[in-house]
Amino acid sequence: LPRISLVTISFNQAQFLPLTIESVLDQQYPNLQYIVVDPGSTDGSREIIEQYGERISVKVFKKDRGPGDGLNNGFAQADGEILGFLNADDVLLPNALNTVGGYFQAHPQIDVVSGNCLVIDGAGKVLRESYSDQFRPNPVMYRAASLVQPSTFFRRQVFEKTAGFNIANRLDWDTELFVDLHAAGAAFARCEAMLSGFR
């Protein structure tokens, strides 16, 4: 299975952070690099991250200029062939990474794959299901279509053709990256699996 590098950006989400981290570490994916970025939480998040020791492959504790910058700092440490990012209040569903790794292995022509998610509340209760749309740049840019961000993974080689995340974009840096991946020639696909819990 291909190596997956997954980045979590953490900032004052201590309430949810252990569930996020454990949802990744419990994947049993044999070829995972897990990177957690924290620019300076003051709510105990850093202490939580430290508790996991070597189970978190890379910890990036440096000030940044917002989410896009933090993600760029995390991906600068990534050595996987497949990349993804999971916010500190979302979770991966069981077996998500095996599904993703297997999908990329079976579809070498695909650069970006999006699955679906369960929308959950603060207590983890499932509110509804949410589905990724087929990627087309204009509907996505105008919010008439969307990809489920925590259920979207992409090949490193196509990410490296972009300028990374736009650190000036503090609203939808993920959507801007997906449009940039498309501009870089990425082939997009959907898989029908439920991959994440989106809070």
N, C-alpha and C positions, 0 to 999 in steps of 0.2 A: 504493500500500500504506500502511496506517496506521503512524504513528510508534510504535515500540516503545522503551520505557525499561526497561533491564535493570540490576538492581543485584546486585553481588557484595559480600558481606561477607567480609573477609579478616582472619584473626588467626592468625599464626604457622603458615601453611600454605605456606611458600616452596617446599617440595618439589613441590607440585602446581600452585601459582598460575600459572606461565607457561602450562601446558597449558590451564588454565581460561580465561585471558585470550585466548589465541590461538584457542581454540575459538569464542569470541564474535566476535573481530575477523575471523576467516576466513569468517564467515557470508555475506559479500557482500550483506547486507541493506541496501537503499538508504536506509532511513529509521530509523536506529538511534541512540539515545542510550545510551552505556554508562557506568555510574556504579560506581566502586569505592570502598568504604568500608574504612578501616583505622584502628582506634582506638589503635594503638600497638604493632604487632608489633615483636619484637626479634630476628627471625631473618633479616633481609634482605628481608622481603616488601615493605616500603615502597620500597626501592631498585629492586626488580623493577617495581613499579607505575610509578615515575617514569620508568623506561626507555622506556615506551610513549608518553610525551609526550602530544601532542594526540590520539593515536588513542583514548585513554580520554577521553570527553567531560568527565566531572567526577570529581575525586578529593576525597573527604571524609576528611581526616586530623584527626579530633577524638575525644577520649576519649568513650566511651559506657558505658552500664550493661548491656551484654550484647547478644546477637544481635538481639532485638526492637527495642531502642533504635537499634542501628546501621542496621537496615533502615528504621526510620522516618526517620532522618537522611538515608539515601540517597533514599528516595521523596520526601522534601521537596524534592529537587532535580529530580525527574522532570518532564518536560514532554510525555511521550508519551501517546498515547490508550490504548495497551496496556502493561501492566506485568508484569514477571516478576522472579524472583530466582534466582541461581545461586550455590551455596556455592563456596568457594575450592578445593575438592577434587573438584568435579564438572565435567562438560564438556557442551557442546551438541554434538549430532551434526550432520554436514553438512546444510545446507539446512533446519535446524529452524525458523529464524525466518521463512523464506519460507513454510513450511507454516503457521505460526501466523498470520502476517499475512494470508495468503490465506484462512484459515479464518474469521477475524473479519470480513473483507471480505465473504465469501459468506454469513455467518450473523449479520446485524445484531441478531437477537433474542437471541443468546447473549452472556453476560457473562463466563463463566469456562469455559475449555477445558483439559482435561487429556489429554496423550498418554501414551505408554509410555516405558520406559527399558531400557537395558542395565545390569545390575549389574556393575561392574568392580572388580578388585582394585587394590592399590597400584601394580602394574606396568602397569595398563591392560588386563589380560586380561579377556575377557568371561566372567563366571561363570554368568549366567542372564539371562532376560528378566523384566521385572516390568511388570504392567499396572495402570493406574488402574481403580478400580471406579466404577460409577455413583454419583454423590454422593447420599447420603441422610444427614441430620445425625446421627441416633442411631448407626447402625453406625460412622460415622467417629469420633464422639466416644468410642465404646467400643472403638475400634481393631479392629472387625470388618471394616472396609473402609478403603481409603486411596486418596488421590490421590498420584500421583508428583509430589513437590514441584518438582524442577527441570524437569519437563515440564508445569507448570501455569501458565497466563497468564490475566490478568483485565483487564477494562476499568477505566480510571482512574476513570470516573464512579461506579462501584459501590464501588471502594475508598474513595473520598472520603465515602461514606455510613457507613463504619465509623470506629472510633476508631484505626485502624491496628493495628500489632502490639502485643500486650500485653507490656510490658517486664519484667513480673514473671514471665512464663512462660519458663523457660529450658530446657524440655524439648521442647515441641511447639508453638511459637509459630506455625508454619505451619498446623497443623491448626486451631488456635483462629481464625486469620484466615479460613480457608475456611468455618468454621461462622458467623462473623460476616458474611461476604459473603452466605451463604444467608439469614441473619436480615434482611439489608438488602434482600432481594428479588432477589438475583442468580439468573439462569438458568444452570444448569451443563450442560456437554456433554462427551463424550469424542470424541477423534479417534483413529484407529487407528495413527497414525504413531509410530515410535520417535524421540523428540526429544532425549533426553539420555543421558549416561553417568553413573550414580550410584555413587559410591565408598563 
